Amino acid sequence: MSNETYMTLAKRLVQPVRDAGKEIMQIHAAGVVADTKADGSPVTMADEAAEAILLHALREMAPDIAVISEENAESHRLAPP
């Protein structure tokens, strides 16, 4: 990807990032409760909601980019390009 392509993607991701932030704050206002992931680390509904918003946006905007995300342990096994 060229620098120009990265900059375009970054600009397009501003709104999904804002949407994820709004969702996080709404969940936070209702009271955050953490669950425990299989690896023993904590995860909240806010974590999962934000990740879903951002992964959806990335799939729509840049489907060829492999995403390794904190909440999706399966993604940690992805091989480097």
Summary of the structure (lengths in Angstrom):
residues: 81
radius of gyration: 14.5
end to end distance: 12.6
largest distance: 42.0
contacts: 173
relative contact order: 0.14
helix: 60%
strand: 7%
